[in-house]
Amino acid sequence: DAGFEKTDAGGVDYNVLRVACGGFNVVAQSWAQAVNDKFDETWVSTPACAAALKRMGAHEAKLRVIPEAVDVDGFTPKLGVKLRLPAIALAARDRVFGRRPYSPEDDEPRWPDFKFFAHFRWGPTAGWDVLLRAYFTAFTIEDRVSLIIKTRWAKWAVPPDVGSEFDSGSILREALDLAREMGFTTTDELRQLPRFDIVVDGVQQSEITTYYRSTDAFVSASRGDPFNTELAQAMAAGKPCITVRGSASDAYTPDGTVLAVESKDAGMPGDVASALGIPYGTRWREPSFEALADAMRRLAGMPVADRQAMGARGRQFVVDHHAPDIVARQVAQRAVEIEKQIRAGWRGEGQ
């Protein structure tokens, strides 16, 4: 909460706090106290964030929804180099793991006809386990599909015995442990898993646009996000997307712009809440892996024209509501209103 400090600079008449909540049903009590006691107004990125703050006692009159901006010129359907993924990683420093039986060394390489892309920080909130469980349920090695996951550990989720958020071996072990838990225990059974690649490293925008350009769809199984930047970028890039209903992303994924998977309200494990620094008893969303598996099958089998139409609708919504100039106009309009309010106060004091 160190960042929630009201400036003491002279001549400041109005203090605004910009905050992104964690996408869950509550926030730390101190956040709500800061909204009430330290700032004149707080700008939140989604209605869900405003609701979480109000639930913990923040005054509704001090909350205003100002959406996040998305670089709609930097993420477009035409930017990025289209590559034959996932035979190689995009950068030499990327480390790729997983089932890749379509390498050039194969006698009969079977390149995937449909490529899913996921991009997130590895940890419980990202729902990586739901995503892989759904993918392993929906497809087998006989299906011409692949899943490319660009990731690294979320800093707060790095296990004690793992030295770095870029430790790729520990991430792959978690993925394979999940497969074994699902019953893929023998070598022959593991070979029946559908193709997947886990690419562990940092990201640059030029590389991500190439991933978007070189894959067919974006998928997210997040249990809660303040603003799912990767999802919004994929929508801006014109990708058909799968996401989870019931979280903050509902504000920017109206029906028809994405393929939405229903979720249920569930208790967040205490150790996760503790690691995130939020109250015990916080709730998050639990996506149905069966519903996600069905959505992935539906999207992979959808006619190309229908997928493109969905991607176009998603991009148009982001352009209309989250383009930098759109958000800037909202900020400027509110700044003018605040200025008028301040000047009215001065006149009331005889200044």
RODO-2510 file (C-alpha; in nm, 4 decimals, decimal comma):
residues 351
     n   res          X          Y          Z
     1     d     0,0000     0,0000     0,0000
     2     a     0,3041     0,2268    -0,0079
     3     g     0,1868     0,3713    -0,3380
     4     f    -0,1399     0,4940    -0,1891
     5     e     0,0049     0,8159    -0,0536
     6     k    -0,1486     1,1532    -0,1158
     7     t     0,1032     1,3999    -0,2532
     8     d     0,2145     1,6742    -0,0173
     9     a     0,3322     1,9006    -0,2987
    10     g     0,2199     2,2586    -0,2573
    11     g    -0,0555     2,3956    -0,4773
    12     v    -0,2333     2,0640    -0,5302
    13     d    -0,6090     2,1059    -0,5060
    14     y    -0,7308     1,7654    -0,6215
    15     n    -0,5725     1,4209    -0,5901
    16     v    -0,6691     1,1374    -0,8261
    17     l    -0,5707     0,7740    -0,7714
    18     r    -0,5515     0,5319    -1,0638
    19     v    -0,5897     0,1717    -0,9490
    20     a    -0,6379    -0,1686    -1,1105
    21     c    -0,7912    -0,4266    -0,8787
    22     g    -0,7013    -0,7915    -0,8955
    23     g    -1,0192    -0,8942    -1,0719
    24     f    -1,1608    -1,0633    -0,7619
    25     n    -1,4629    -0,9860    -0,5458
    26     v    -1,2753    -0,7950    -0,2748
    27     v    -0,9565    -0,5949    -0,2275
    28     a    -0,7459    -0,5179     0,0763
    29     q    -0,9321    -0,3078     0,3353
    30     s    -0,6495    -0,0538     0,3273
    31     w    -0,7217     0,0130    -0,0407
    32     a    -1,0764     0,1210     0,0378
    33     q    -0,9517     0,3330     0,3271
    34     a    -0,7034     0,5047     0,0964
    35     v    -0,9800     0,5788    -0,1528
    36     n    -1,1906     0,7384     0,1202
    37     d    -0,9238     0,9199     0,3206
    38     k    -0,6317     1,0067     0,0941
    39     f    -0,7783     1,0914    -0,2458
    40     d    -1,0496     1,3091    -0,3873
    41     e    -1,1307     1,0632    -0,6639
    42     t    -1,0236     0,7162    -0,7802
    43     w    -1,0219     0,5968    -1,1398
    44     v    -1,0708     0,2229    -1,1855
    45     s    -1,0346     0,0234    -1,5064
    46     t    -1,3559    -0,1819    -1,4897
    47     p    -1,6932    -0,1846    -1,3123
    48     a    -1,5819    -0,5042    -1,1362
    49     c    -1,2956    -0,3155    -0,9720
    50     a    -1,5348    -0,0441    -0,8553
    51     a    -1,7647    -0,3098    -0,7100
    52     a    -1,4762    -0,4738    -0,5220
    53     l    -1,3737    -0,1424    -0,3671
    54     k    -1,7335    -0,0576    -0,2715
    55     r    -1,7697    -0,3998    -0,1134
    56     m    -1,4820    -0,3132     0,1201
    57     g    -1,6267     0,0254     0,2128
    58     a    -1,5058     0,2692    -0,0533
    59     h    -1,7483     0,5549    -0,1163
    60     e    -1,9231     0,5143    -0,4511
    61     a    -1,9141     0,8887    -0,5154
    62     k    -1,5334     0,8763    -0,5231
    63     l    -1,5129     0,6015    -0,7870
    64     r    -1,5122     0,6545    -1,1622
    65     v    -1,4568     0,3965    -1,4371
    66     i    -1,1917     0,5060    -1,6872
    67     p    -1,1025     0,2124    -1,9160
    68     e    -0,7525     0,0949    -1,9969
    69     a    -0,6048     0,1988    -2,3296
    70     v    -0,4951    -0,0606    -2,5861
    71     d    -0,2432     0,0100    -2,8620
    72     v    -0,4774    -0,0599    -3,1526
    73     d    -0,2180     0,0617    -3,4034
    74     g     0,0537    -0,1607    -3,2590
    75     f    -0,1754    -0,4643    -3,2526
    76     t    -0,3562    -0,5108    -3,5825
    77     p    -0,4409    -0,8111    -3,8008
    78     k    -0,1687    -0,7156    -4,0492
    79     l     0,1272    -0,6476    -3,8199
    80     g     0,3857    -0,9128    -3,7407
    81     v     0,5624    -1,1697    -3,9545
    82     k     0,3644    -1,4840    -4,0288
    83     l     0,5786    -1,7860    -3,9431
    84     r     0,5240    -2,1593    -3,9553
    85     l     0,4858    -2,2039    -3,5812
    86     p     0,5688    -2,3741    -3,3569
    87     a     0,8654    -2,5455    -3,5246
    88     i     1,1065    -2,2892    -3,3792
    89     a     1,0832    -2,0177    -3,1193
    90     l     1,0782    -1,6586    -3,2335
    91     a     1,3975    -1,5614    -3,0546
    92     a     1,7130    -1,7535    -2,9749
    93     r     1,6679    -1,6876    -2,6035
    94     d     1,3224    -1,8496    -2,6044
    95     r     1,3176    -2,1986    -2,4632
    96     v     1,0556    -2,4276    -2,6098
    97     f     0,9319    -2,7473    -2,4500
    98     g     0,6478    -2,9872    -2,4946
    99     r     0,5194    -3,2356    -2,7478
   100     r     0,6573    -3,1393    -3,0888
   101     p     0,6324    -3,4433    -3,3196
   102     y     0,6296    -3,2170    -3,6267
   103     s     0,9991    -3,1228    -3,6212
   104     p     1,1908    -3,1236    -3,9504
   105     e     1,3676    -3,4399    -3,8346
   106     d     1,0456    -3,6407    -3,8482
   107     d     1,0038    -3,8780    -4,1395
   108     e     0,6520    -3,7456    -4,1938
   109     p     0,6167    -3,4147    -4,0097
   110     r     0,2524    -3,3391    -3,9385
   111     w     0,2145    -2,9655    -3,9134
   112     p    -0,0873    -2,8514    -3,7115
   113     d    -0,3756    -2,7110    -3,9118
   114     f    -0,5046    -2,5037    -3,6183
   115     k    -0,2908    -2,3243    -3,3607
   116     f    -0,4157    -2,1886    -3,0281
   117     f    -0,2082    -1,9207    -2,8541
   118     a    -0,2104    -1,8351    -2,4827
   119     h    -0,0035    -1,5648    -2,3144
   120     f     0,0053    -1,5190    -1,9357
   121     r     0,2164    -1,5304    -1,6186
   122     w     0,2280    -1,8856    -1,4801
   123     g     0,0389    -1,9099    -1,1516
   124     p    -0,2975    -2,0154    -1,0065
   125     t    -0,4845    -1,7004    -1,1099
   126     a    -0,4008    -1,7572    -1,4776
   127     g    -0,5914    -2,0857    -1,4792
   128     w    -0,3129    -2,2701    -1,6622
   129     d    -0,4356    -2,5955    -1,5085
   130     v    -0,7877    -2,5399    -1,6425
   131     l    -0,6471    -2,4538    -1,9847
   132     l    -0,4278    -2,7633    -2,0122
   133     r    -0,6926    -2,9926    -1,8646
   134     a    -0,9402    -2,8642    -2,1235
   135     y    -0,6919    -2,8935    -2,4086
   136     f    -0,5833    -3,2452    -2,3120
   137     t    -0,9522    -3,3406    -2,2880
   138     a    -1,0549    -3,1850    -2,6184
   139     f    -0,7827    -3,3242    -2,8430
   140     t    -0,5308    -3,6052    -2,8947
   141     i    -0,2135    -3,6423    -3,0963
   142     e    -0,4295    -3,7489    -3,3909
   143     d    -0,5851    -3,4020    -3,4124
   144     r    -0,4019    -3,1506    -3,6273
   145     v    -0,4003    -2,8840    -3,3549
   146     s    -0,1399    -2,7268    -3,1295
   147     l    -0,1334    -2,5009    -2,8251
   148     i     0,1485    -2,2499    -2,7852
   149     i     0,1840    -2,0995    -2,4374
   150     k     0,4083    -1,7957    -2,3979
   151     t     0,4728    -1,7588    -2,0259
   152     r     0,6991    -1,7219    -1,7263
   153     w     0,6327    -1,7534    -1,3547
   154     a     0,4293    -1,4800    -1,1896
   155     k     0,6739    -1,3311    -0,9390
   156     w     0,4446    -1,3956    -0,6438
   157     a     0,3926    -1,7595    -0,7503
   158     v     0,7562    -1,8707    -0,7926
   159     p     0,8002    -2,1850    -0,5747
   160     p     1,0633    -2,1680    -0,2968
   161     d     1,2818    -2,4270    -0,4709
   162     v     1,2758    -2,2429    -0,8054
   163     g     1,5457    -1,9851    -0,8570
   164     s     1,3941    -1,7645    -1,1257
   165     e     1,0645    -1,6672    -1,2834
   166     f     1,2232    -1,7852    -1,6103
   167     d     1,2839    -2,1394    -1,4816
   168     s     1,1365    -2,3358    -1,7692
   169     g     1,1909    -2,6847    -1,6311
   170     s     0,9676    -2,6246    -1,3293
   171     i     0,6857    -2,4990    -1,5516
   172     l     0,7072    -2,7994    -1,7814
   173     r     0,7084    -3,0314    -1,4803
   174     e     0,3834    -2,8785    -1,3567
   175     a     0,2255    -2,9292    -1,6987
   176     l     0,3341    -3,2936    -1,7174
   177     d     0,2312    -3,3576    -1,3560
   178     l    -0,1176    -3,2404    -1,4499
   179     a    -0,1203    -3,4773    -1,7475
   180     r    -0,0216    -3,7669    -1,5219
   181     e    -0,2929    -3,6670    -1,2743
   182     m    -0,5391    -3,6957    -1,5627
   183     g    -0,4266    -4,0526    -1,6275
   184     f    -0,1520    -4,0065    -1,8860
   185     t     0,0983    -4,2017    -1,6772
   186     t     0,2967    -4,4203    -1,9158
   187     t     0,5251    -4,3052    -2,1938
   188     d     0,2824    -4,4341    -2,4549
   189     e    -0,0064    -4,2481    -2,2890
   190     l     0,1922    -3,9243    -2,2717
   191     r     0,2621    -3,9598    -2,6419
   192     q    -0,1121    -3,9413    -2,7014
   193     l    -0,1270    -3,5848    -2,5678
   194     p    -0,2082    -3,3215    -2,8281
   195     r     0,0770    -3,1028    -2,9456
   196     f     0,1726    -2,8234    -2,7077
   197     d     0,4674    -2,5902    -2,6659
   198     i     0,5630    -2,3887    -2,3597
   199     v     0,7808    -2,0913    -2,4480
   200     v     0,9439    -1,9359    -2,1429
   201     d     1,0970    -1,5897    -2,1564
   202     g     1,0281    -1,2200    -2,1571
   203     v     0,8349    -1,0647    -2,4416
   204     q     0,8686    -0,7772    -2,6807
   205     q     0,5745    -0,6320    -2,8685
   206     s     0,7252    -0,7169    -3,2078
   207     e     0,7467    -1,0830    -3,1068
   208     i     0,3940    -1,0964    -2,9676
   209     t     0,2449    -0,9496    -3,2856
   210     t     0,4209    -1,2283    -3,4745
   211     y     0,2658    -1,4881    -3,2443
   212     y    -0,0773    -1,3370    -3,3064
   213     r    -0,0172    -1,3287    -3,6820
   214     s     0,1101    -1,6873    -3,6896
   215     t    -0,1649    -1,8521    -3,4826
   216     d    -0,5356    -1,9011    -3,5386
   217     a    -0,6980    -1,8176    -3,2046
   218     f    -0,6258    -1,6835    -2,8567
   219     v    -0,7453    -1,8605    -2,5426
   220     s    -0,7569    -1,7476    -2,1786
   221     a    -0,8726    -1,9447    -1,8742
   222     s    -0,8016    -1,6709    -1,6199
   223     r    -0,9664    -1,6934    -1,2785
   224     g    -0,9551    -1,3153    -1,2461
   225     d    -0,7732    -1,0177    -1,3953
   226     p    -0,7916    -0,6437    -1,3299
   227     f    -0,7568    -0,5997    -1,7055
   228     n    -0,6525    -0,8933    -1,9211
   229     t    -0,4071    -0,7016    -2,1386
   230     e    -0,3125    -1,0046    -2,3449
   231     l    -0,6775    -1,0770    -2,4251
   232     a    -0,7415    -0,7155    -2,5260
   233     q    -0,4298    -0,7143    -2,7457
   234     a    -0,5389    -1,0367    -2,9151
   235     m    -0,8800    -0,8830    -2,9831
   236     a    -0,7103    -0,5740    -3,1274
   237     a    -0,5057    -0,8053    -3,3494
   238     g    -0,8287    -0,9483    -3,4866
   239     k    -0,7886    -1,2932    -3,3344
   240     p    -1,0973    -1,4963    -3,2439
   241     c    -1,0731    -1,5364    -2,8669
   242     i    -1,1979    -1,7687    -2,5952
   243     t    -1,2334    -1,6185    -2,2483
   244     v    -1,4070    -1,6715    -1,9140
   245     r    -1,7384    -1,5113    -1,8193
   246     g    -1,7956    -1,3650    -1,4735
   247     s    -1,4743    -1,1653    -1,4307
   248     a    -1,3613    -0,8099    -1,4998
   249     s    -1,3112    -0,8933    -1,8674
   250     d    -1,6911    -0,8990    -1,9122
   251     a    -1,6682    -0,5206    -1,9508
   252     y    -1,4783    -0,5454    -2,2791
   253     t    -1,5952    -0,8799    -2,4207
   254     p    -1,9658    -0,8368    -2,5014
   255     d    -2,1546    -1,1209    -2,6642
   256     g    -2,0463    -1,1808    -3,0211
   257     t    -1,6950    -1,0420    -2,9807
   258     v    -1,5528    -1,3579    -2,8185
   259     l    -1,6434    -1,7181    -2,7459
   260     a    -1,7218    -1,7061    -2,3727
   261     v    -1,6985    -1,9934    -2,1252
   262     e    -1,9173    -1,9875    -1,8166
   263     s    -1,7602    -2,0042    -1,4722
   264     k    -1,8788    -2,0370    -1,1147
   265     d    -1,8000    -1,8385    -0,8046
   266     a    -1,5427    -2,0194    -0,5889
   267     g    -1,3287    -1,9575    -0,2849
   268     m    -0,9679    -1,8616    -0,3461
   269     p    -0,7233    -2,0873    -0,1572
   270     g    -0,5839    -1,9150     0,1493
   271     d    -0,2213    -1,9530     0,0423
   272     v    -0,2962    -1,7792    -0,2877
   273     a    -0,4744    -1,4917    -0,1126
   274     s    -0,1824    -1,4584     0,1278
   275     a     0,0712    -1,4496    -0,1563
   276     l    -0,1334    -1,1810    -0,3322
   277     g    -0,1743    -0,9777    -0,0130
   278     i    -0,5543    -0,9790    -0,0251
   279     p    -0,8059    -1,0843     0,2417
   280     y    -0,8657    -1,4464     0,3288
   281     g    -1,2050    -1,5472     0,1951
   282     t    -1,1600    -1,3685    -0,1378
   283     r    -1,3628    -1,5225    -0,4189
   284     w    -1,2538    -1,5854    -0,7751
   285     r    -1,3955    -1,7509    -1,0851
   286     e    -1,3627    -2,1227    -1,1527
   287     p    -1,4007    -2,1938    -1,5256
   288     s    -1,5434    -2,5272    -1,6325
   289     f    -1,2706    -2,7217    -1,8092
   290     e    -1,5397    -2,9266    -1,9844
   291     a    -1,6982    -2,6083    -2,1210
   292     l    -1,3573    -2,4757    -2,2216
   293     a    -1,2760    -2,8038    -2,3982
   294     d    -1,6033    -2,7756    -2,5879
   295     a    -1,5294    -2,4137    -2,6823
   296     m    -1,1840    -2,5063    -2,8118
   297     r    -1,3303    -2,7844    -3,0247
   298     r    -1,6003    -2,5495    -3,1546
   299     l    -1,3534    -2,2773    -3,2467
   300     a    -1,1115    -2,5176    -3,4145
   301     g    -1,3990    -2,6550    -3,6230
   302     m    -1,5577    -2,3195    -3,7017
   303     p    -1,5547    -2,2052    -4,0664
   304     v    -1,2718    -1,9625    -4,1373
   305     a    -1,5129    -1,6868    -4,2391
   306     d    -1,6989    -1,7139    -3,9078
   307     r    -1,3745    -1,6999    -3,7083
   308     q    -1,2620    -1,3958    -3,9035
   309     a    -1,5962    -1,2252    -3,8440
   310     m    -1,5689    -1,2848    -3,4694
   311     g    -1,2143    -1,1479    -3,4694
   312     a    -1,3268    -0,8402    -3,6627
   313     r    -1,6087    -0,7723    -3,4143
   314     g    -1,3668    -0,8061    -3,1244
   315     r    -1,1192    -0,5657    -3,2813
   316     q    -1,3911    -0,3119    -3,3585
   317     f    -1,5078    -0,3118    -2,9975
   318     v    -1,1535    -0,2519    -2,8700
   319     v    -1,0989     0,0263    -3,1256
   320     d    -1,4283     0,1930    -3,0322
   321     h    -1,3807     0,1758    -2,6546
   322     h    -1,0111     0,1313    -2,5728
   323     a    -0,8122     0,3110    -2,8417
   324     p    -0,5696     0,5609    -2,6798
   325     d    -0,7488     0,8623    -2,8266
   326     i    -1,0850     0,7369    -2,6963
   327     v    -0,9496     0,6936    -2,3430
   328     a    -0,7575     1,0226    -2,3637
   329     r    -1,0793     1,2078    -2,4444
   330     q    -1,2456     1,0611    -2,1360
   331     v    -0,9509     1,1665    -1,9212
   332     a    -0,9479     1,5154    -2,0727
   333     q    -1,3224     1,5574    -2,0257
   334     r    -1,2990     1,4576    -1,6617
   335     a    -1,0003     1,6879    -1,6093
   336     v    -1,2061     1,9815    -1,7391
   337     e    -1,4902     1,8903    -1,5029
   338     i    -1,2489     1,8717    -1,2095
   339     e    -1,1007     2,2096    -1,3012
   340     k    -1,4467     2,3678    -1,3054
   341     q    -1,5197     2,2124    -0,9675
   342     i    -1,1967     2,3488    -0,8205
   343     r    -1,2519     2,6975    -0,9622
   344     a    -1,6059     2,6999    -0,8254
   345     g    -1,4586     2,6242    -0,4853
   346     w    -1,2165     2,9117    -0,5172
   347     r    -1,4989     3,1518    -0,6004
   348     g    -1,6917     3,0255    -0,3018
   349     e    -1,3969     3,1143    -0,0833
   350     g    -1,3784     3,4633    -0,2318
   351     q    -1,0571     3,4011    -0,4284
***
